[in-house]
Amino acid sequence: MDLQLCDKTALVTGASMGIGRAIAKGLAAEGVHVAALARRTELLESLAEEIVAAGGRRPALICQDLMAEDAAACLRDAALAALGKVDILVNNAGGSRVMQIDAPEERWTEAMTLNFTRQRQIAHALLPQMIERRWGRIVNITGKSEPEHLNAAFAAKAAVHAWAKGLSREVGQFGITVNSIPPGRIMSEQIRRNYPEDYRKHFAETEIPVRYWGEPEDLAVMAVFLASPLARYVTGTVIPVDGGLRRYQF
């Protein structure tokens, strides 16, 4: 299937590893000129080498700390300078933040900023040029809505879902779609470090209907589709890629 993505442009945050890296590679494989954002330059360079080796266009590499106060404006300016325009935004950067009941307020502020506020700010910074061209795609990589404990990232991702739904109703008239993908158990460096193989095997057998943990590429295919012109009638949605892990039907 031709996803009609050739010559589109995309900004992917958190692109150095895991899901973000897989999405950047998936978009590049479809002919998209990608701007890849992360903090670790060496991982971005290796990503660029992999994309070029696979026949894709060398991505623009942006090294930026999203926690800086002016991060959204700086990222917008860097992406537009490198790409000329940004057709697709993939908000992937974020991180789990397990909290105690008495966690200090600054920890909550940091978690909400990283996992919600920056995503919103980056999207709103890029929206004017999408609206001007009457085309755009915003894909948010979020998180599950069945927390087992207190985690500020879950609260932030729920905020992303609500914001994205409202935004989708405002910008649909301009040919812009806004969707969210909550991952299930997707293999990553952090997962391999924190969960031993015997635990992963038992969890897959008892909790995941397809009986295995996903790979970043399993989620990337959904993100690439939602970023494509073919997904023009899909907006305001929350589409889990989790092997059937979540237990509720809607």
Secondary structure in CASP SS format (residue, H / E / C, confidence):
PFRMAT SS
TARGET T0000
AUTHOR 0000-0000-0000
METHOD secondary structure of the structure
MODEL  1
M C 1.00
D C 1.00
L C 1.00
Q C 1.00
L C 1.00
C C 1.00
D C 1.00
K C 1.00
T E 1.00
A E 1.00
L E 1.00
V E 1.00
T C 1.00
G C 1.00
A C 1.00
S C 1.00
M C 1.00
G H 1.00
I H 1.00
G H 1.00
R H 1.00
A H 1.00
I H 1.00
A H 1.00
K H 1.00
G H 1.00
L H 1.00
A H 1.00
A H 1.00
E C 1.00
G C 1.00
V C 1.00
H E 1.00
V E 1.00
A E 1.00
A E 1.00
L E 1.00
A E 1.00
R C 1.00
R C 1.00
T H 1.00
E H 1.00
L H 1.00
L H 1.00
E H 1.00
S H 1.00
L H 1.00
A H 1.00
E H 1.00
E H 1.00
I H 1.00
V H 1.00
A H 1.00
A C 1.00
G C 1.00
G C 1.00
R C 1.00
R C 1.00
P C 1.00
A E 1.00
L E 1.00
I E 1.00
C E 1.00
Q C 1.00
D C 1.00
L C 1.00
M C 1.00
A C 1.00
E C 1.00
D C 1.00
A H 1.00
A H 1.00
A H 1.00
C H 1.00
L H 1.00
R H 1.00
D H 1.00
A H 1.00
A H 1.00
L H 1.00
A H 1.00
A H 1.00
L H 1.00
G C 1.00
K C 1.00
V C 1.00
D C 1.00
I E 1.00
L E 1.00
V E 1.00
N E 1.00
N C 1.00
A C 1.00
G C 1.00
G C 1.00
S C 1.00
R C 1.00
V E 1.00
M C 1.00
Q C 1.00
I C 1.00
D C 1.00
A C 1.00
P C 1.00
E H 1.00
E H 1.00
R H 1.00
W H 1.00
T H 1.00
E H 1.00
A H 1.00
M H 1.00
T H 1.00
L H 1.00
N H 1.00
F H 1.00
T H 1.00
R H 1.00
Q H 1.00
R H 1.00
Q H 1.00
I H 1.00
A H 1.00
H H 1.00
A H 1.00
L H 1.00
L H 1.00
P H 1.00
Q H 1.00
M H 1.00
I H 1.00
E H 1.00
R H 1.00
R C 1.00
W C 1.00
G E 1.00
R E 1.00
I E 1.00
V E 1.00
N E 1.00
I E 1.00
T C 1.00
G C 1.00
K C 1.00
S C 1.00
E C 1.00
P C 1.00
E C 1.00
H C 1.00
L C 1.00
N E 1.00
A H 1.00
A H 1.00
F H 1.00
A H 1.00
A H 1.00
K H 1.00
A H 1.00
A H 1.00
V H 1.00
H H 1.00
A H 1.00
W H 1.00
A H 1.00
K H 1.00
G H 1.00
L H 1.00
S H 1.00
R H 1.00
E H 1.00
V H 1.00
G H 1.00
Q H 1.00
F H 1.00
G C 1.00
I E 1.00
T E 1.00
V E 1.00
N E 1.00
S E 1.00
I E 1.00
P C 1.00
P E 1.00
G C 1.00
R C 1.00
I E 1.00
M C 1.00
S C 1.00
E H 1.00
Q H 1.00
I H 1.00
R H 1.00
R H 1.00
N H 1.00
Y C 1.00
P C 1.00
E H 1.00
D H 1.00
Y H 1.00
R H 1.00
K H 1.00
H H 1.00
F H 1.00
A H 1.00
E H 1.00
T H 1.00
E H 1.00
I C 1.00
P C 1.00
V C 1.00
R C 1.00
Y C 1.00
W C 1.00
G E 1.00
E C 1.00
P H 1.00
E H 1.00
D H 1.00
L H 1.00
A H 1.00
V H 1.00
M H 1.00
A H 1.00
V H 1.00
F H 1.00
L H 1.00
A C 1.00
S C 1.00
P H 1.00
L H 1.00
A H 1.00
R C 1.00
Y C 1.00
V C 1.00
T C 1.00
G C 1.00
T C 1.00
V E 1.00
I C 1.00
P C 1.00
V E 1.00
D C 1.00
G C 1.00
G C 1.00
L C 1.00
R C 1.00
R C 1.00
Y C 1.00
Q C 1.00
F C 1.00
END
